[in-house]
Amino acid sequence: MKRRLVLTGSAVLAAGAVTAAAFGFGGPGDSPSEGSAAALTTAPVTKANLTKTQTVSGVLGYGPPVTVTARGPGTVTWLPSLGATVSRGQPLYEVNDRPVTLFYGGLPLYRPLGIGDSGDDVRQIETNLAALGYAGITVDGTFTNATAAAVRKWQKDLGVPQTGLVDPGTVAIAPGPVRIAQHVTQLGADSGGPVLAYAGTTRVVSIALDVALQDLAKAGLTAQVILPNGKAVDGVIGQVGTVATPGQDEQHPATIQVTVTLADQSTLGALDQAPVVVKLASSTVENVLTVPITALVALAEGGYGVQVVTGSQTRYVAVQPGMFASGRVQITGDGIAEGTQVVVPS
């Protein structure tokens, strides 16, 4: 007569995964168990994708701040308020009561631009003027008379001298809209140094990831973010740093900076600089047979198995456990197929 004893605990299997909420002891795999199967709680064997995760800490905010440095002599006469959003064509700050306008791009302006100049910096100016609605301009990377005319119209709208020239001190370049994160200087201070710091306008999760785990951070992979209220939010790994920050000791190892983007910003409420937990996928198996972890039993003759229900009878079938994840375990074994009913503790 067989006896099934349920124990609570955890096990480390050959795959190296720590799991198992419950074990039972069964007899040989070809012997039916005594008693009726009608009173047992069962679950079907299902095919699924299992993903094992590594939990790390992160911070939900607007991303690392970027410092803006004013060009040329003058006095800082205006700064946007903290938390304000500045978009293309709007003033990022003012020097000598004249705006320094935000343009989008990736190339800082490094020279004055006028008729006859050409290059990526000219194309960047033309792209922004065209996006702001200044007609008659051709975005071709060459500063022509038409480009100069568009610049003069733009300068007129700003209320500054209409020179037709672009001074690098009058334009600040950022990848897109920015959110003011910090005032580095104050009104009345001399320009020519750091003025303010900005971050992005969309909240992301920043992770200082142990370099030993850097293989888990691949751009485009999904990640799950657990908010302080326990709500889970789906994210995608965006930027992955390539330069490590040196560690202090074994408890504080070297790290790389990883950013996780969150498409659904509406679930985040007003959270900013909030600690979060991030689950990164460490390995995945696809389209495998799985059962609830609690269906796994330790067999009397060694190894592991499940108690299979066939009609009104049950028998123990030896299985090879694989990956554990999300409360389920991958199994393989003779006679185990999708839809097979196995006993789980009630």
ZADO-1210 file (C-alpha; in nm, 4 decimals, padded with zeros to 6 digits):
<atoms>
<atom x="00.0000" y="00.0000" z="00.0000" code="MET" pos="1"/>
<atom x="00.1428" y="00.3375" z="-00.1038" code="LYS" pos="2"/>
<atom x="00.1719" y="00.6404" z="00.1187" code="ARG" pos="3"/>
<atom x="00.2003" y="00.9993" z="-00.0049" code="ARG" pos="4"/>
<atom x="00.3506" y="01.2372" z="00.2472" code="LEU" pos="5"/>
<atom x="00.3623" y="01.6053" z="00.1643" code="VAL" pos="6"/>
<atom x="00.6557" y="01.8025" z="00.3004" code="LEU" pos="7"/>
<atom x="00.7119" y="02.1737" z="00.2811" code="THR" pos="8"/>
<atom x="01.0538" y="02.3096" z="00.1923" code="GLY" pos="9"/>
<atom x="01.2864" y="02.3737" z="-00.1018" code="SER" pos="10"/>
<atom x="01.5209" y="02.1673" z="-00.3114" code="ALA" pos="11"/>
<atom x="01.8226" y="02.2299" z="-00.5274" code="VAL" pos="12"/>
<atom x="01.7956" y="02.0141" z="-00.8376" code="LEU" pos="13"/>
<atom x="02.0566" y="01.9180" z="-01.0941" code="ALA" pos="14"/>
<atom x="01.9689" y="02.2210" z="-01.3013" code="ALA" pos="15"/>
<atom x="02.0845" y="02.4355" z="-01.0092" code="GLY" pos="16"/>
<atom x="01.7453" y="02.5948" z="-00.9443" code="ALA" pos="17"/>
<atom x="01.6172" y="02.6406" z="-00.5926" code="VAL" pos="18"/>
<atom x="01.2426" y="02.5686" z="-00.5721" code="THR" pos="19"/>
<atom x="00.9706" y="02.3227" z="-00.4738" code="ALA" pos="20"/>
<atom x="00.7005" y="02.4292" z="-00.2428" code="ALA" pos="21"/>
<atom x="00.6080" y="02.0686" z="-00.1627" code="ALA" pos="22"/>
<atom x="00.7357" y="01.7126" z="-00.2127" code="PHE" pos="23"/>
<atom x="00.5692" y="01.3733" z="-00.1778" code="GLY" pos="24"/>
<atom x="00.7104" y="01.0234" z="-00.1541" code="PHE" pos="25"/>
<atom x="00.5942" y="00.7662" z="-00.4079" code="GLY" pos="26"/>
<atom x="00.6660" y="00.4086" z="-00.4944" code="GLY" pos="27"/>
<atom x="00.7817" y="00.2451" z="-00.8192" code="PRO" pos="28"/>
<atom x="00.6640" y="00.4116" z="-01.1362" code="GLY" pos="29"/>
<atom x="00.4772" y="00.1061" z="-01.2724" code="ASP" pos="30"/>
<atom x="00.2617" y="00.0379" z="-00.9662" code="SER" pos="31"/>
<atom x="-00.0893" y="00.1814" z="-00.9271" code="PRO" pos="32"/>
<atom x="-00.1665" y="00.3584" z="-00.6014" code="SER" pos="33"/>
<atom x="-00.4469" y="00.2352" z="-00.3814" code="GLU" pos="34"/>
<atom x="-00.7671" y="00.4288" z="-00.3310" code="GLY" pos="35"/>
<atom x="-00.9947" y="00.6258" z="-00.5573" code="SER" pos="36"/>
<atom x="-00.8625" y="00.9096" z="-00.7742" code="ALA" pos="37"/>
<atom x="-01.1969" y="01.0853" z="-00.7510" code="ALA" pos="38"/>
<atom x="-01.1074" y="01.2520" z="-00.4213" code="ALA" pos="39"/>
<atom x="-00.7727" y="01.3881" z="-00.5454" code="LEU" pos="40"/>
<atom x="-00.7039" y="01.7391" z="-00.6709" code="THR" pos="41"/>
<atom x="-00.5432" y="01.7336" z="-01.0147" code="THR" pos="42"/>
<atom x="-00.3909" y="01.9703" z="-01.2685" code="ALA" pos="43"/>
<atom x="-00.3085" y="01.9133" z="-01.6364" code="PRO" pos="44"/>
<atom x="00.0387" y="01.9010" z="-01.7837" code="VAL" pos="45"/>
<atom x="00.0633" y="02.2096" z="-02.0042" code="THR" pos="46"/>
<atom x="00.3038" y="02.3435" z="-02.2628" code="LYS" pos="47"/>
<atom x="00.4464" y="02.6813" z="-02.1781" code="ALA" pos="48"/>
<atom x="00.7475" y="02.9101" z="-02.1993" code="ASN" pos="49"/>
<atom x="00.9346" y="02.9384" z="-01.8705" code="LEU" pos="50"/>
<atom x="01.1665" y="03.2241" z="-01.7845" code="THR" pos="51"/>
<atom x="01.3976" y="03.2263" z="-01.4868" code="LYS" pos="52"/>
<atom x="01.4562" y="03.5760" z="-01.3510" code="THR" pos="53"/>
<atom x="01.7279" y="03.7587" z="-01.1601" code="GLN" pos="54"/>
<atom x="01.6004" y="04.0243" z="-00.9201" code="THR" pos="55"/>
<atom x="01.7923" y="04.3534" z="-00.8980" code="VAL" pos="56"/>
<atom x="01.7270" y="04.6961" z="-00.7482" code="SER" pos="57"/>
<atom x="01.6531" y="05.0071" z="-00.9505" code="GLY" pos="58"/>
<atom x="01.5312" y="05.3644" z="-00.9209" code="VAL" pos="59"/>
<atom x="01.2257" y="05.4964" z="-01.1034" code="LEU" pos="60"/>
<atom x="01.2770" y="05.8515" z="-01.2229" code="GLY" pos="61"/>
<atom x="01.3470" y="06.0594" z="-01.5292" code="TYR" pos="62"/>
<atom x="01.6924" y="05.9207" z="-01.5918" code="GLY" pos="63"/>
<atom x="02.0428" y="06.0515" z="-01.5211" code="PRO" pos="64"/>
<atom x="02.0654" y="06.4330" z="-01.5388" code="PRO" pos="65"/>
<atom x="02.2652" y="06.6049" z="-01.8128" code="VAL" pos="66"/>
<atom x="02.4406" y="06.9323" z="-01.7334" code="THR" pos="67"/>
<atom x="02.4137" y="07.2249" z="-01.9746" code="VAL" pos="68"/>
<atom x="02.7022" y="07.4696" z="-01.9970" code="THR" pos="69"/>
<atom x="02.6473" y="07.8248" z="-02.1244" code="ALA" pos="70"/>
<atom x="02.8713" y="07.9473" z="-02.4056" code="ARG" pos="71"/>
<atom x="03.0412" y="08.2856" z="-02.3911" code="GLY" pos="72"/>
<atom x="03.0410" y="08.5739" z="-02.1423" code="PRO" pos="73"/>
<atom x="02.7270" y="08.7270" z="-02.0011" code="GLY" pos="74"/>
<atom x="02.4822" y="08.7157" z="-01.7118" code="THR" pos="75"/>
<atom x="02.2187" y="08.4520" z="-01.6498" code="VAL" pos="76"/>
<atom x="01.8880" y="08.6410" z="-01.6487" code="THR" pos="77"/>
<atom x="01.6250" y="08.3638" z="-01.6586" code="TRP" pos="78"/>
<atom x="01.5943" y="07.9964" z="-01.5691" code="LEU" pos="79"/>
<atom x="01.2937" y="07.7678" z="-01.6159" code="PRO" pos="80"/>
<atom x="01.1311" y="07.6296" z="-01.3039" code="SER" pos="81"/>
<atom x="01.2313" y="07.2896" z="-01.1712" code="LEU" pos="82"/>
<atom x="01.0206" y="07.0153" z="-01.3247" code="GLY" pos="83"/>
<atom x="00.9283" y="07.2304" z="-01.6256" code="ALA" pos="84"/>
<atom x="00.9292" y="07.0707" z="-01.9702" code="THR" pos="85"/>
<atom x="01.1113" y="07.2505" z="-02.2516" code="VAL" pos="86"/>
<atom x="01.0484" y="07.1542" z="-02.6146" code="SER" pos="87"/>
<atom x="01.2037" y="07.2414" z="-02.9496" code="ARG" pos="88"/>
<atom x="01.2092" y="07.6113" z="-03.0211" code="GLY" pos="89"/>
<atom x="01.1485" y="07.7153" z="-02.6595" code="GLN" pos="90"/>
<atom x="01.4063" y="07.8958" z="-02.4426" code="PRO" pos="91"/>
<atom x="01.6119" y="07.6671" z="-02.2205" code="LEU" pos="92"/>
<atom x="01.7541" y="07.9645" z="-02.0301" code="TYR" pos="93"/>
<atom x="01.8416" y="08.3301" z="-02.0986" code="GLU" pos="94"/>
<atom x="02.1694" y="08.5191" z="-02.0992" code="VAL" pos="95"/>
<atom x="02.1707" y="08.8995" z="-02.1074" code="ASN" pos="96"/>
<atom x="01.7913" y="08.8858" z="-02.1427" code="ASP" pos="97"/>
<atom x="01.8179" y="08.6914" z="-02.4691" code="ARG" pos="98"/>
<atom x="01.6950" y="08.3307" z="-02.5058" code="PRO" pos="99"/>
<atom x="01.9145" y="08.0289" z="-02.5597" code="VAL" pos="100"/>
<atom x="01.6821" y="07.8136" z="-02.7694" code="THR" pos="101"/>
<atom x="01.6470" y="07.4358" z="-02.7467" code="LEU" pos="102"/>
<atom x="01.7003" y="07.2474" z="-03.0723" code="PHE" pos="103"/>
<atom x="01.6903" y="06.8703" z="-03.1124" code="TYR" pos="104"/>
<atom x="01.9906" y="06.6757" z="-03.2276" code="GLY" pos="105"/>
<atom x="02.3048" y="06.4977" z="-03.1229" code="GLY" pos="106"/>
<atom x="02.5825" y="06.7313" z="-03.2386" code="LEU" pos="107"/>
<atom x="02.6754" y="07.0258" z="-03.0138" code="PRO" pos="108"/>
<atom x="02.7263" y="07.3466" z="-03.2103" code="LEU" pos="109"/>
<atom x="03.0986" y="07.4190" z="-03.2195" code="TYR" pos="110"/>
<atom x="03.1276" y="07.7129" z="-03.4644" code="ARG" pos="111"/>
<atom x="02.9333" y="08.0123" z="-03.5929" code="PRO" pos="112"/>
<atom x="02.7288" y="07.9223" z="-03.9012" code="LEU" pos="113"/>
<atom x="02.6606" y="08.1440" z="-04.2016" code="GLY" pos="114"/>
<atom x="02.6252" y="08.1436" z="-04.5796" code="ILE" pos="115"/>
<atom x="02.8698" y="07.9040" z="-04.7442" code="GLY" pos="116"/>
<atom x="02.9114" y="07.6720" z="-04.4483" code="ASP" pos="117"/>
<atom x="02.8186" y="07.3059" z="-04.4837" code="SER" pos="118"/>
<atom x="02.8143" y="06.9957" z="-04.2694" code="GLY" pos="119"/>
<atom x="02.6088" y="06.7985" z="-04.0226" code="ASP" pos="120"/>
<atom x="02.5783" y="07.0986" z="-03.7903" code="ASP" pos="121"/>
<atom x="02.4181" y="07.3011" z="-04.0709" code="VAL" pos="122"/>
<atom x="02.1812" y="07.0135" z="-04.1484" code="ARG" pos="123"/>
<atom x="02.0861" y="07.0023" z="-03.7800" code="GLN" pos="124"/>
<atom x="01.9950" y="07.3724" z="-03.7781" code="ILE" pos="125"/>
<atom x="01.7984" y="07.3364" z="-04.1027" code="GLU" pos="126"/>
<atom x="01.6112" y="07.0330" z="-03.9689" code="THR" pos="127"/>
<atom x="01.5014" y="07.2216" z="-03.6589" code="ASN" pos="128"/>
<atom x="01.3990" y="07.5373" z="-03.8462" code="LEU" pos="129"/>
<atom x="01.1941" y="07.3277" z="-04.0886" code="ALA" pos="130"/>
<atom x="01.0304" y="07.1419" z="-03.7992" code="ALA" pos="131"/>
<atom x="00.9383" y="07.4785" z="-03.6451" code="LEU" pos="132"/>
<atom x="00.7560" y="07.5744" z="-03.9659" code="GLY" pos="133"/>
<atom x="01.0026" y="07.8119" z="-04.1310" code="TYR" pos="134"/>
<atom x="00.9271" y="07.7667" z="-04.5010" code="ALA" pos="135"/>
<atom x="01.1556" y="07.7975" z="-04.8010" code="GLY" pos="136"/>
<atom x="01.4403" y="07.6070" z="-04.6408" code="ILE" pos="137"/>
<atom x="01.6021" y="07.2977" z="-04.7941" code="THR" pos="138"/>
<atom x="01.7471" y="07.0494" z="-04.5485" code="VAL" pos="139"/>
<atom x="02.0650" y="06.9629" z="-04.7376" code="ASP" pos="140"/>
<atom x="02.3482" y="07.0510" z="-04.4991" code="GLY" pos="141"/>
<atom x="02.4453" y="07.3654" z="-04.6929" code="THR" pos="142"/>
<atom x="02.3916" y="07.7141" z="-04.5478" code="PHE" pos="143"/>
<atom x="02.2393" y="07.9007" z="-04.8398" code="THR" pos="144"/>
<atom x="02.0659" y="08.2366" z="-04.8795" code="ASN" pos="145"/>
<atom x="01.7378" y="08.0527" z="-04.8148" code="ALA" pos="146"/>
<atom x="01.8822" y="07.9160" z="-04.4914" code="THR" pos="147"/>
<atom x="01.9906" y="08.2650" z="-04.3872" code="ALA" pos="148"/>
<atom x="01.6417" y="08.4006" z="-04.4642" code="ALA" pos="149"/>
<atom x="01.4841" y="08.1341" z="-04.2423" code="ALA" pos="150"/>
<atom x="01.7315" y="08.2151" z="-03.9665" code="VAL" pos="151"/>
<atom x="01.6409" y="08.5846" z="-03.9827" code="ARG" pos="152"/>
<atom x="01.2693" y="08.5018" z="-03.9547" code="LYS" pos="153"/>
<atom x="01.3431" y="08.2829" z="-03.6544" code="TRP" pos="154"/>
<atom x="01.5533" y="08.5577" z="-03.4938" code="GLN" pos="155"/>
<atom x="01.2771" y="08.8109" z="-03.5528" code="LYS" pos="156"/>
<atom x="01.0291" y="08.5869" z="-03.3755" code="ASP" pos="157"/>
<atom x="01.2710" y="08.5568" z="-03.0821" code="LEU" pos="158"/>
<atom x="01.3099" y="08.9349" z="-03.0635" code="GLY" pos="159"/>
<atom x="01.6860" y="08.9259" z="-03.1157" code="VAL" pos="160"/>
<atom x="01.9040" y="09.0958" z="-03.3812" code="PRO" pos="161"/>
<atom x="01.8319" y="08.9517" z="-03.7273" code="GLN" pos="162"/>
<atom x="02.1840" y="08.8684" z="-03.8389" code="THR" pos="163"/>
<atom x="02.1106" y="08.5579" z="-04.0451" code="GLY" pos="164"/>
<atom x="02.4001" y="08.3937" z="-03.8617" code="LEU" pos="165"/>
<atom x="02.3767" y="08.1179" z="-03.5980" code="VAL" pos="166"/>
<atom x="02.5961" y="08.1766" z="-03.2941" code="ASP" pos="167"/>
<atom x="02.6642" y="07.8521" z="-03.1009" code="PRO" pos="168"/>
<atom x="02.5976" y="08.0423" z="-02.7790" code="GLY" pos="169"/>
<atom x="02.2335" y="08.1014" z="-02.8771" code="THR" pos="170"/>
<atom x="02.1310" y="07.7377" z="-02.9261" code="VAL" pos="171"/>
<atom x="02.1359" y="07.4380" z="-02.6885" code="ALA" pos="172"/>
<atom x="02.1178" y="07.0876" z="-02.8337" code="ILE" pos="173"/>
<atom x="01.9369" y="06.7931" z="-02.6710" code="ALA" pos="174"/>
<atom x="01.8027" y="06.4621" z="-02.8099" code="PRO" pos="175"/>
<atom x="01.4411" y="06.5681" z="-02.7518" code="GLY" pos="176"/>
<atom x="01.2146" y="06.7448" z="-02.5021" code="PRO" pos="177"/>
<atom x="01.3747" y="06.7883" z="-02.1607" code="VAL" pos="178"/>
<atom x="01.2597" y="06.8158" z="-01.8008" code="ARG" pos="179"/>
<atom x="01.4487" y="07.0603" z="-01.5791" code="ILE" pos="180"/>
<atom x="01.6090" y="06.8606" z="-01.3008" code="ALA" pos="181"/>
<atom x="01.8414" y="07.1097" z="-01.1302" code="GLN" pos="182"/>
<atom x="01.9568" y="07.4697" z="-01.1290" code="HIS" pos="183"/>
<atom x="02.3350" y="07.4571" z="-01.1250" code="VAL" pos="184"/>
<atom x="02.3714" y="07.8338" z="-01.1118" code="THR" pos="185"/>
<atom x="02.1492" y="08.1214" z="-01.0052" code="GLN" pos="186"/>
<atom x="02.0069" y="08.4354" z="-01.1585" code="LEU" pos="187"/>
<atom x="02.2658" y="08.7088" z="-01.1861" code="GLY" pos="188"/>
<atom x="02.5563" y="08.4663" z="-01.2042" code="ALA" pos="189"/>
<atom x="02.8120" y="08.4912" z="-01.4793" code="ASP" pos="190"/>
<atom x="02.7474" y="08.2624" z="-01.7745" code="SER" pos="191"/>
<atom x="03.0219" y="08.0623" z="-01.9368" code="GLY" pos="192"/>
<atom x="02.9832" y="07.7679" z="-01.6968" code="GLY" pos="193"/>
<atom x="02.7262" y="07.5057" z="-01.5946" code="PRO" pos="194"/>
<atom x="02.3770" y="07.6554" z="-01.5863" code="VAL" pos="195"/>
<atom x="02.1264" y="07.3768" z="-01.5304" code="LEU" pos="196"/>
<atom x="02.0746" y="07.0037" z="-01.5582" code="ALA" pos="197"/>
<atom x="01.7952" y="06.8297" z="-01.7444" code="TYR" pos="198"/>
<atom x="01.6590" y="06.4787" z="-01.7750" code="ALA" pos="199"/>
<atom x="01.4142" y="06.3149" z="-02.0121" code="GLY" pos="200"/>
<atom x="01.0396" y="06.3751" z="-01.9953" code="THR" pos="201"/>
<atom x="00.9504" y="06.0056" z="-01.9702" code="THR" pos="202"/>
<atom x="01.0121" y="05.8063" z="-01.6554" code="ARG" pos="203"/>
<atom x="01.2516" y="05.5152" z="-01.6779" code="VAL" pos="204"/>
<atom x="01.4164" y="05.2775" z="-01.4353" code="VAL" pos="205"/>
<atom x="01.7885" y="05.3241" z="-01.3784" code="SER" pos="206"/>
<atom x="01.9876" y="05.0228" z="-01.2599" code="ILE" pos="207"/>
<atom x="02.3444" y="05.0134" z="-01.1341" code="ALA" pos="208"/>
<atom x="02.3950" y="04.6537" z="-01.2445" code="LEU" pos="209"/>
<atom x="02.6694" y="04.4324" z="-01.1021" code="ASP" pos="210"/>
<atom x="02.9121" y="04.3700" z="-01.3898" code="VAL" pos="211"/>
<atom x="02.8893" y="03.9990" z="-01.3104" code="ALA" pos="212"/>
<atom x="02.5260" y="04.0151" z="-01.4320" code="LEU" pos="213"/>
<atom x="02.5847" y="04.2228" z="-01.7437" code="GLN" pos="214"/>
<atom x="02.4998" y="03.9296" z="-01.9742" code="ASP" pos="215"/>
<atom x="02.1394" y="03.9630" z="-01.8527" code="LEU" pos="216"/>
<atom x="02.1110" y="04.3186" z="-01.9845" code="ALA" pos="217"/>
<atom x="02.0618" y="04.3143" z="-02.3600" code="LYS" pos="218"/>
<atom x="01.8894" y="04.6044" z="-02.5312" code="ALA" pos="219"/>
<atom x="01.5405" y="04.5045" z="-02.6437" code="GLY" pos="220"/>
<atom x="01.4852" y="04.2291" z="-02.3863" code="LEU" pos="221"/>
<atom x="01.1776" y="04.2543" z="-02.1668" code="THR" pos="222"/>
<atom x="01.1956" y="04.3173" z="-01.7930" code="ALA" pos="223"/>
<atom x="00.9349" y="04.3346" z="-01.5192" code="GLN" pos="224"/>
<atom x="00.9325" y="04.6271" z="-01.2759" code="VAL" pos="225"/>
<atom x="00.7703" y="04.5921" z="-00.9343" code="ILE" pos="226"/>
<atom x="00.6531" y="04.9317" z="-00.8065" code="LEU" pos="227"/>
<atom x="00.6541" y="05.0287" z="-00.4348" code="PRO" pos="228"/>
<atom x="00.2803" y="04.9457" z="-00.4192" code="ASN" pos="229"/>
<atom x="00.3503" y="04.5920" z="-00.5433" code="GLY" pos="230"/>
<atom x="00.2080" y="04.6482" z="-00.8912" code="LYS" pos="231"/>
<atom x="00.4040" y="04.4833" z="-01.1736" code="ALA" pos="232"/>
<atom x="00.4743" y="04.6892" z="-01.4868" code="VAL" pos="233"/>
<atom x="00.6244" y="04.5577" z="-01.8100" code="ASP" pos="234"/>
<atom x="00.9384" y="04.7255" z="-01.9374" code="GLY" pos="235"/>
<atom x="01.2048" y="04.6910" z="-02.2052" code="VAL" pos="236"/>
<atom x="01.5798" y="04.7231" z="-02.1582" code="ILE" pos="237"/>
<atom x="01.6916" y="05.0358" z="-02.3407" code="GLY" pos="238"/>
<atom x="02.0403" y="05.1718" z="-02.2937" code="GLN" pos="239"/>
<atom x="02.3160" y="04.9508" z="-02.1551" code="VAL" pos="240"/>
<atom x="02.6359" y="05.1198" z="-02.0414" code="GLY" pos="241"/>
<atom x="02.9685" y="05.0058" z="-02.1802" code="THR" pos="242"/>
<atom x="03.1949" y="05.1655" z="-01.9191" code="VAL" pos="243"/>
<atom x="03.1911" y="05.0221" z="-01.5663" code="ALA" pos="244"/>
<atom x="03.1927" y="05.2297" z="-01.2513" code="THR" pos="245"/>
<atom x="03.4646" y="05.0899" z="-01.0221" code="PRO" pos="246"/>
<atom x="03.3473" y="04.9165" z="-00.7068" code="GLY" pos="247"/>
<atom x="03.4585" y="04.9914" z="-00.3520" code="GLN" pos="248"/>
<atom x="03.4801" y="04.6377" z="-00.2158" code="ASP" pos="249"/>
<atom x="03.3200" y="04.2927" z="-00.2424" code="GLU" pos="250"/>
<atom x="02.9923" y="04.4266" z="-00.1003" code="GLN" pos="251"/>
<atom x="02.9962" y="04.7129" z="-00.3520" code="HIS" pos="252"/>
<atom x="03.1203" y="04.5647" z="-00.6830" code="PRO" pos="253"/>
<atom x="03.1795" y="04.7428" z="-01.0124" code="ALA" pos="254"/>
<atom x="02.8577" y="04.8299" z="-01.1961" code="THR" pos="255"/>
<atom x="02.7297" y="04.9319" z="-01.5366" code="ILE" pos="256"/>
<atom x="02.4368" y="05.1642" z="-01.5938" code="GLN" pos="257"/>
<atom x="02.1238" y="05.0042" z="-01.7423" code="VAL" pos="258"/>
<atom x="01.8000" y="05.1820" z="-01.8328" code="THR" pos="259"/>
<atom x="01.4593" y="05.0140" z="-01.8547" code="VAL" pos="260"/>
<atom x="01.1879" y="05.1995" z="-02.0477" code="THR" pos="261"/>
<atom x="00.8212" y="05.1794" z="-01.9482" code="LEU" pos="262"/>
<atom x="00.5594" y="05.2201" z="-02.2194" code="ALA" pos="263"/>
<atom x="00.2601" y="05.2623" z="-01.9851" code="ASP" pos="264"/>
<atom x="00.3390" y="05.5781" z="-01.7894" code="GLN" pos="265"/>
<atom x="-00.0184" y="05.6037" z="-01.6591" code="SER" pos="266"/>
<atom x="00.0423" y="05.3263" z="-01.4050" code="THR" pos="267"/>
<atom x="00.3265" y="05.5158" z="-01.2367" code="LEU" pos="268"/>
<atom x="00.1243" y="05.7858" z="-01.0633" code="GLY" pos="269"/>
<atom x="00.3446" y="06.0674" z="-00.9338" code="ALA" pos="270"/>
<atom x="00.6398" y="05.8446" z="-00.8473" code="LEU" pos="271"/>
<atom x="00.9825" y="06.0002" z="-00.8920" code="ASP" pos="272"/>
<atom x="01.3152" y="05.8760" z="-00.7527" code="GLN" pos="273"/>
<atom x="01.1278" y="05.5770" z="-00.6129" code="ALA" pos="274"/>
<atom x="01.3052" y="05.2476" z="-00.5331" code="PRO" pos="275"/>
<atom x="01.1771" y="04.9566" z="-00.7419" code="VAL" pos="276"/>
<atom x="01.2568" y="04.5904" z="-00.7968" code="VAL" pos="277"/>
<atom x="01.3428" y="04.4740" z="-01.1472" code="VAL" pos="278"/>
<atom x="01.3212" y="04.1155" z="-01.2693" code="LYS" pos="279"/>
<atom x="01.5656" y="04.0443" z="-01.5511" code="LEU" pos="280"/>
<atom x="01.5371" y="03.7257" z="-01.7556" code="ALA" pos="281"/>
<atom x="01.8381" y="03.5025" z="-01.6881" code="SER" pos="282"/>
<atom x="01.7303" y="03.2088" z="-01.9068" code="SER" pos="283"/>
<atom x="01.4271" y="03.0914" z="-02.0997" code="THR" pos="284"/>
<atom x="01.2954" y="02.7600" z="-02.2307" code="VAL" pos="285"/>
<atom x="01.0164" y="02.7585" z="-02.4860" code="GLU" pos="286"/>
<atom x="00.7245" y="02.5236" z="-02.5543" code="ASN" pos="287"/>
<atom x="00.8114" y="02.2746" z="-02.2788" code="VAL" pos="288"/>
<atom x="00.5892" y="02.0483" z="-02.0669" code="LEU" pos="289"/>
<atom x="00.5252" y="02.1980" z="-01.7234" code="THR" pos="290"/>
<atom x="00.3356" y="02.1184" z="-01.4037" code="VAL" pos="291"/>
<atom x="00.2797" y="02.3130" z="-01.0828" code="PRO" pos="292"/>
<atom x="00.5853" y="02.2838" z="-00.8583" code="ILE" pos="293"/>
<atom x="00.3681" y="02.1223" z="-00.5899" code="THR" pos="294"/>
<atom x="00.2968" y="01.8281" z="-00.8244" code="ALA" pos="295"/>
<atom x="00.6616" y="01.7188" z="-00.8040" code="LEU" pos="296"/>
<atom x="00.7286" y="01.4319" z="-00.5631" code="VAL" pos="297"/>
<atom x="01.0441" y="01.2616" z="-00.4371" code="ALA" pos="298"/>
<atom x="01.0347" y="00.8911" z="-00.5261" code="LEU" pos="299"/>
<atom x="01.1251" y="00.6258" z="-00.2699" code="ALA" pos="300"/>
<atom x="01.3766" y="00.4695" z="-00.5095" code="GLU" pos="301"/>
<atom x="01.5398" y="00.8075" z="-00.5734" code="GLY" pos="302"/>
<atom x="01.4809" y="01.0890" z="-00.8177" code="GLY" pos="303"/>
<atom x="01.1596" y="01.2731" z="-00.8808" code="TYR" pos="304"/>
<atom x="00.8207" y="01.1996" z="-01.0269" code="GLY" pos="305"/>
<atom x="00.4582" y="01.2989" z="-01.0555" code="VAL" pos="306"/>
<atom x="00.1432" y="01.1100" z="-00.9590" code="GLN" pos="307"/>
<atom x="-00.0480" y="01.0543" z="-01.2815" code="VAL" pos="308"/>
<atom x="-00.4238" y="01.0035" z="-01.2790" code="VAL" pos="309"/>
<atom x="-00.5698" y="00.7643" z="-01.5362" code="THR" pos="310"/>
<atom x="-00.9404" y="00.7039" z="-01.5017" code="GLY" pos="311"/>
<atom x="-01.0059" y="00.6038" z="-01.1403" code="SER" pos="312"/>
<atom x="-00.6465" y="00.5048" z="-01.0620" code="GLN" pos="313"/>
<atom x="-00.3140" y="00.6794" z="-01.0111" code="THR" pos="314"/>
<atom x="00.0456" y="00.5769" z="-01.0537" code="ARG" pos="315"/>
<atom x="00.3810" y="00.7412" z="-00.9945" code="TYR" pos="316"/>
<atom x="00.5838" y="00.8248" z="-01.3064" code="VAL" pos="317"/>
<atom x="00.9506" y="00.9180" z="-01.2852" code="ALA" pos="318"/>
<atom x="01.0337" y="01.2531" z="-01.4470" code="VAL" pos="319"/>
<atom x="01.3404" y="01.4650" z="-01.5054" code="GLN" pos="320"/>
<atom x="01.2862" y="01.8199" z="-01.3707" code="PRO" pos="321"/>
<atom x="01.4225" y="02.1113" z="-01.5702" code="GLY" pos="322"/>
<atom x="01.3767" y="02.4829" z="-01.5195" code="MET" pos="323"/>
<atom x="01.1710" y="02.6226" z="-01.2322" code="PHE" pos="324"/>
<atom x="00.9920" y="02.9536" z="-01.2856" code="ALA" pos="325"/>
<atom x="00.6659" y="03.1286" z="-01.1942" code="SER" pos="326"/>
<atom x="00.5444" y="02.8467" z="-00.9719" code="GLY" pos="327"/>
<atom x="00.5894" y="02.5776" z="-01.2384" code="ARG" pos="328"/>
<atom x="00.8572" y="02.3236" z="-01.3272" code="VAL" pos="329"/>
<atom x="00.9619" y="02.1814" z="-01.6619" code="GLN" pos="330"/>
<atom x="00.9393" y="01.8009" z="-01.6759" code="ILE" pos="331"/>
<atom x="01.0191" y="01.5203" z="-01.9181" code="THR" pos="332"/>
<atom x="00.9361" y="01.1516" z="-01.8766" code="GLY" pos="333"/>
<atom x="00.7885" y="00.8460" z="-02.0439" code="ASP" pos="334"/>
<atom x="00.4146" y="00.8728" z="-02.0832" code="GLY" pos="335"/>
<atom x="00.4064" y="01.2428" z="-01.9924" code="ILE" pos="336"/>
<atom x="00.2226" y="01.4494" z="-02.2527" code="ALA" pos="337"/>
<atom x="00.0258" y="01.7704" z="-02.2720" code="GLU" pos="338"/>
<atom x="-00.3077" y="01.7243" z="-02.0970" code="GLY" pos="339"/>
<atom x="-00.1922" y="01.4436" z="-01.8676" code="THR" pos="340"/>
<atom x="-00.3595" y="01.4885" z="-01.5288" code="GLN" pos="341"/>
<atom x="-00.1282" y="01.4912" z="-01.2254" code="VAL" pos="342"/>
<atom x="-00.2061" y="01.5108" z="-00.8556" code="VAL" pos="343"/>
<atom x="-00.1388" y="01.8343" z="-00.6687" code="VAL" pos="344"/>
<atom x="-00.1812" y="01.8834" z="-00.2913" code="PRO" pos="345"/>
<atom x="-00.5186" y="02.0348" z="-00.2071" code="SER" pos="346"/>
</atoms>
